[in-house]
Amino acid sequence: MTFSKRDFLKLGAGAAVGAVAAGAAARAEGAAKAPETLTGLKPITGDIQPITVEERQARVAKAQKLMRDEGLAAILIEPGPAMLYFTGISWWRSERLTTVVIPAEGDIAVVTPFFEEPSVRESMSFGEDVRTWHEHESPFARVAGILKDRGLSGGKIGFEDTVRYFVVEGMKAAAPGFEITSALPVTLGCRMYKSAAELALMKKANEITLRAYEHVWGTLEAGMTPGDITSLMGAAQAALGGSGIWNMALLNEASAYPHGTSQPQSLRDGSVVLMDCGCAVEGYQSDISRTFVFGTPTKRQRDVWNTVRRGQQIAFEAAQVGAPAGKVDDAVRAYYESLGYGPGYQTPGLSHRTGHGIGMKGHESVNFVHGEKTPLASGMCFSNEPGLYIYGEFGVRLEDCLYMTDKGPAWFTEPPASLDDPIGKLG
């Protein structure tokens, strides 16, 4: 199996490399067999409605209002989810700068290398101001020209925290009259609260992943490696219409480590199978974890699984409008500690946060983590994944994503009812 960047982020580079080396031949066989198992799986994305130009323009207008409230003259956005969110431009980061300038007043503008202009324009949803630069020229001079043409000679320019150092330094040199500050109050102030159209795309992505789990659960066989299983899962999500697919499968003792181990693993009777998988639809993500037992579960496996399922429900019930996000993590951890797990992040127990924000990125702000004071509000979306990990034995993680409504939380996918019926259903 070829690991994507997301695979390495999920597994850890060492675990991913070890997994590649441990079972290459078996994974290749699993990948070859995968299409044979896909009978009946057809794309379910035919009814999706992409984000409209009007919604993107409304996002820019909201951003401009937030910029004025925050005292920002403009924000600069590098390629990535934020650029796609506001403009529809799907691009990548390289040593050649492409950036979008959103001024607090006036039209947006794009700076890109001369030879990239036709391709950039092809993906633009709206806007006409595209300024190009040649290889011997400075892109930052083009940005400074945009600011001047928008009537700006000074003030604050906002950058997200992922903007690269050379971009910040380039702007300091090209526009010394401006102060560099954070754009997160603006970009998060828009992206944290999903619209009905965004929620619909996320629901579709979650539906694809859940249906793929149902397919894979019915095709597990003794002797399979993690690569065999992820090949099946990836093929199923692709057949159902998902893109940007990523998958992880941990077997036996490896399931006790949230992002795996480099030790060889294979499926045998009584194996715990912990999977963490997702995909995207129109750039919007799913993230679902399931834990199965291949064969007959032991009492201990059932008890731990049931405890995690109860922890998931406690988190869901704690996620109420107006509550600080950190209280969700606190509620789960208090329940686990009452049963002798922990305390805190210690193992056996829950060694990571209870959940994370999700949207166009698999991990977005804010998180269900101790100390997070951001109040929950309608439109926010989170994973809910309070696993339990017992080193030397096994781990259990159940993860379903939820979204906040005016009346409280709602599931994208409902967690499974029991270890004997381990898939769940659509919310």
N, C-alpha and C positions, 0 to 999 in steps of 0.2 A: 504494500500500500504506500502511496505517496502522501507524506504528511504535509499539510498546509501550515501557514504561520499560526493559524488558530489552534491547530493540533499541538504545536509546540508550546503555545501559551497555556493550553489546558493541561497537557501532560507534564510539562517541564522538558527542557531539551534533552537531558540525560535519559529520562524515561522513554521519550519518543525515539531516540537513536537506538536505545536498547531493544525496544519493541520491533523496530525495523530489522535489526540484526538477528533477533531471536527466532523469527518464523517466516522468513521471506518466501520460502518455497510453499509453505502451507497457505500463506496469504494470497500468493499468486493463483493457487488452485481455487481458493475461495472466491477470488475476484472473477475467475473464469466461469465458475458455477453460478455466480450471482444472477446473471440474466435469465437462467433457466428457472429461477424461483419467482420471477416477477409476473407470472401469468395473472391477469386480472387487475394489475395496478396500472391505472391510467392517470394522466394529469388531472388535478382537481382545481386548477388555477384559471379555468376558462371564464369564470364569473368575476374575477377581481377587477377593481376599478383603480387604476394608478392615481397618484396624487395629481390634482389638476394644477394648471398654471395659476388659476385664481387663488388656490390655497397657498401656493408658494409666494405669490405677491402679498397675500395677507400676512404671511410669516415675516417677510421683510418689513412690512409696515409695523408689525408688533415689535420687531427688533429695533426699529428706528425710534419708537416711543420709549422703549426701555433705555436706549442709548441717551436720549435726551434726559430721562429721569436720572441716569447715572452720571451725566456730565461728560459723555464720550462724544468726540467729534466724528469718529469713524471706527469701524472694526475691519481687520484683515483676516481672511479665512484661507487656510491652505486646503488642498484636496483631501477629501475624506467625507465622513458622514455629514458634517456641518455644511460643507459646500453643496453636497447633494440635497440636503434638507432645504436650504434656502433657494437654490438656483436650478436644481435638476442636473447640474453638471457632474458627471461621473468621471473622475480623473484620478491620477495617481501622483505620488510625490517622487521627485527626482532631484538631481542637482540643478536642474533648470526650473526656475520658479514659475509656477502658475498660481495666481491668487485672485480672489474676489474681494473688492473693496465695497463695503456698504457704508455710505456716509449717513450721518444722522438726519440730513436733509438732502433730497435729490436722488437721482437714479444710481443704481449699482453700476460697477464697471469691472472689467476683467483684464488682467495682465497675463500674457502668455508668450512663449517663444513664437517668432514669426512663422516657422514651419508647422507649428501646432494649431494655428488659428482655425483652419477649416474644420479640423476635428473637434476643437472646443466649441465652435459655433454650432456644430451638429447636435451637441447634447444640451445646449442652452434652452431653457424654457422661455425666457424673456430677456429683454435688455439688448441694447445695440452697441454700447460703448466697449469695444475690445481694443486694447492697445498692445502692440507687439514690440518685441525687442530682438535684435540680432545677437549673435554669439559674442561679439566684442563689446556689447553695450550692457548697461546696468538696468535690470528690471525695476530696481528701486527708484530710479529716476522717473520711470513711467508711473509708478504709484504716487510719487510726489507731485507729478503733473496732474493726476486725477484730483488729489486733495486741493491743489491750487484752483483747478477749474470748478470745484464745488464751493469755492469761496473760503477755504480753510487755510489759515496760515499758522495755526498753533492749536493747542488743546491736547486732549488725551486720545491716543489710538489704542484700541483694545485688541489683545491677542489671546487666543485660547492657550491652555497649558501644553498642548501638543505641538505648538508652532516651534520650528527648529531655530537653533541659536543663530545660524547665519542669516536668517530672515530678520530677526530682531536687530542684529548688529547692522545689517544692510539698511534698515529703515532709520536707525539712529543716525547713520552717516548721511543719508539722502534727505531726511526731513528733521534736522536738529531742533526745530522749533516745537516739536511735538513730544509729549510725555508718553512712555510706554506703560500700559496698565493691563489688567485682566479683562477679557471679554466674557468671562464665564457668567457674570450676572445677566448678560444679554442672551448668550447662546443657550445656557441652561434654562433661563427664564422662558424661553420659547420651547425648547426641545423636551423639557421634563414633563410637559403636560400634553398628552396625545389627543389628537382630534378623533372624531368618529371614523374618518377615513383611515387614519393610521391604525386605530384599534382593529379595524376590519382586516387590514393586511397582516397584522400580527396574529389575529385569530386564524387566518389561513395558513400562515407558517407553522403555527402550533398544531393545526389539524394535520398537516402533512407529516410532521414528526411523530405525532401520536399514532397515525395509521401505519407509518413505517415500523414503529415499535411492535404493533400488533402482528405485522407480517413477520418480523424477525423472530419474535417469541415463538411463533409456530414452526420455525425452520431450524432451531438449534439442534445440533447433533454432538454426541460425545466425540472428543478429540479436536474440536474446533479451537483455533487460537483467537486471540483478540483481533488479529488482522482479518481472519475469516469473518468474524462477526461484524466488524466495522465495514467490511466490503459489502456485506449484505445490507446493512443499514444505509450506507451511502447510495447504493444502487436503488433501494426502495424509495428514498427521499427524492432522488433524481427522477425516477419514473413517475412520481406523484406531482412533480412540477417544482420542486425546491431548487434553489441555487445557493451558492456560498456555503455548501454543505460541510459540516465538521462532525466528527464522531469519536468517541472514546469508549473502550470496553475494558474492564478490569475484572479478573477472575481470581477466585479463591482468596489467598492471603493478600494479594495485591489490592483487593477492594478496601482494605483498611487504610490505604494511603490515598487521599482524595484525588491526586493527579497521577497515581500509579507508581510503578517500579519497573526497572529494566530486566527483572528476572523473567525467564520464559514461563508462560502460562498456557494451560490447555483445559478444556472443559471435560469434567468427569462427573459421575454421579454425586450429588450433594454439593456441587460447586455453587458458590455465590457468584452471580453475574451482575456487576454494577456498570451501567451504561449512562453516559452523559452525551447528549446529541442535540443537534439543531440544524436549522437552515434559514434561508431568507426568502422572502417574497417582496419584490419591488424594494429591496434594501432593508426590510423590517424583519427582525430576528425572532426565532423561537429558541427555547433552551429548556429541555426536559430531561430529567434523570429518572431511571427506573432501576430497581434492584429485583432480580429474579433468583430463584433457586432451581437449578437443573436437577430434577429428580424429586425426592421426598425431603422436605425441609426438616431440620431438627427443631426441637422445642426452643433451643436458644436462638436459632435463626428466626423463628417466628416471633419470639418475644422482642428481639431487637427491632425487627421490621415493624411490629405493631407499635412500639414505642416511638419510632421515627414518624410513623403515620400520625400518631396522636400529636407529636410535636409540630407537624405540618399544620394540623387543624388549629392548634393553639396559636400559631403564628398568624394564620388567616383571621381568627377571631380577634386578635389584638390589633390588626391593621385597620383601625377606624379613622375616619376623617377627623383631622385636627390633632391626632395623637402624634407625638414625636416618633420618627421612624425607628430610633434606637430602642423604644419600648417593646417593639416586636421581638427583637433579639433577646431582650431581657426576659420576656415571658417564657420563651422556649427554654432558655438556659436555666431558669428557676425550676421549671418542670423536670428537666434532666437531672439537675442537682438533687432534687427530692428523691430521685431513684438511685442516687449514688454515683452518677456520672460527673465528670469534671473534678473540681470546680472550675469555673471559667472556661478557658480554652484547653485545659489539660485532657489527656486521653487516659483511659477510655472515656470518650465524650465527643463533644462537638468542637472541633479544632479550627473552624473557620466561621465567618459571619453567617447569619441565617439567610441572607439574600442580598441581591444587588439590583440596581435599576437596570432596565433593558428597553431597547427601542431599535434604533438604527445601528447601535453597537450592542454586542452581547453583554457588555458591562458598562453601565452608565451611572451617573450620580442620580439619586442618593442611594445609600445602602441600608439594609436592615442590620445595623451593627451598633453595639453598645456605645452610647454617648452621642449618637447622631440626633440632633435636635430639630431638624427640618420637619415641620408638620405635614402629615399626609393630606393630600388634596386630590380632588377629582381629576382624572387624566393621568396620574402617575402610574407607572408600571414597574413591577418587581418580580424577580424570582423568589420562590419560597422553598428553601432546600436545607432544612436542619438535619443534616446527616449525623450518624453516630459511627465512630471508628474505634476498633479494638485491635491494636497492633498484635501481629502474630496469629490472629484468627480471621476476621473479616470486617467489612464495613457495610453500612446500608445508607444509601442516599435516595430520597424521593424528592423530585424537584418538579414543580409546576409553577407557571407564571400567573400572576394576578394583575388586575388593573383596578384602580380606585374609581368608584362612582360617587355621586352625591350622597348615596345611602350607605356606602361602605365598600368592602372589597368584593370582586367578582372573579371567578376563575376563567382563564383562557382554556385550560383543560382541567377537568376534575381529577384529583388523585385517585389511585386504585382503591378498591374496597378492601382487598385482602391479598395476602401473599399467594393465595390460590387463584385469584383473579387480578393479576398484577399490572394491567394496562391502564385502566381508567377510561374516561370518556370526555367528550367535548363539553366545555362549560356552557 
